Amino acid sequence: MRRRALGAWLTLAAAGILGALIGWSGGGTETASAGWTQARSMPQRRSYIAAAEAGGLIYTVGGMVGETGRPLPTFTRYDPARDEWATLPQLPVATRAAAGVAAGGRVYVVGGTTASGNTRAVYTWNGRRWSGYRSLPVPRFNHAAVALGGRIYVLGGFDGGEEHDEVFVNEAGSNRPWFRVADVPRPSHAFGVVAFRGELWLIGGRRGEDVLREVWIYDPRRDRWRRGPALPRPMELLGAAVVGDEIHAVWEATYQIYDAATGRWRDGPRPLVTRHALRAFHADGDLITLGGCTTALRDSPVVERRAVGA
């Protein structure tokens, strides 16, 4: 199933301004910006990056310069324990809006958009060099990739003027052909995905002109989707990370936390710098958000941290 989108992907940046207003409107249950601090910034300001965490280190790949839409080959690594950045060998092809995932000690960069158009290409970093990997069956951007149970899942996304609902799966490190499992119940893109308690949680996103509150949960044992607890506020182009029995989701001024103990979302403190198209990770005891685009539509090198334990 696919649905015709109403605009090109670059219109999402303009939607970020509205998102900031939505984020402000509800306020939060904690003091604004409580606990957030700025860490060492990325070496280059970027948005729409692919990113992954492996061995306690965070890898950021590609992205774009938003004023021009120019894709980048930049590849950097952040060490949260040292608050230090290192520059690594560039991605073979400059790419924006790709998906990043780590599995089996490797970092994968999946799909995205290059200067030549949307791509099916997949690259993998083994800690020393880049190499090609089995391509996706179809091009995708503004999709998501996540690892669970030794497999890489690539979900939804945008291509050909349409949002998509397909889910492609690969046995990590096998370089075998991708195969499909149950489609997401409704097509969307620009969402967040996390592996949580043995299942995949797809959070928010965009469909046409609508920013979504939807949450969908995939059970890989049954190959079935079900509805999850809806977000209190719509979110797109968000960063999401798992912290123990919680899911933390950040977009613009909106920070929402799902607690498995209560089965509910709650508000977290507003970040210091409002950004969309950012990435979020849990490392070194902190929730860490990287990069993105500000409401002034300028790419940001900002890294923020907040102690969350677990």
Buried (B, 14 or more C-beta within 10 A) or exposed (E): EBBEBEEEBEEBBEBBBEBBEBBBEEEBEBEEBEBBEEBBBBBBBBBBBBBBBBEEBBBBBBBBBBEEBEBBBBBBBBBBEEEEBEEBEBBBBBBBBBBBBBBBEBBBBBBBBBEEEBBBBBBBBEEEEBEEBBBBBBBBBBBBBBBBEEBBBBBBBBBEEEBBBBBBBBBBBEEEEBEEBBBBBBBBBBBBBBBBEEBBBBBBBBBEEEBBBBBBBBEBEEEEBEEBBBBBBBBBBBBBBBBEEBBBBBBBBBBBBBEEEEEEBBBBBBBBBBBBBBBBBBBBEBBBBBBBBBBEBEBBBBBBBBEBEE
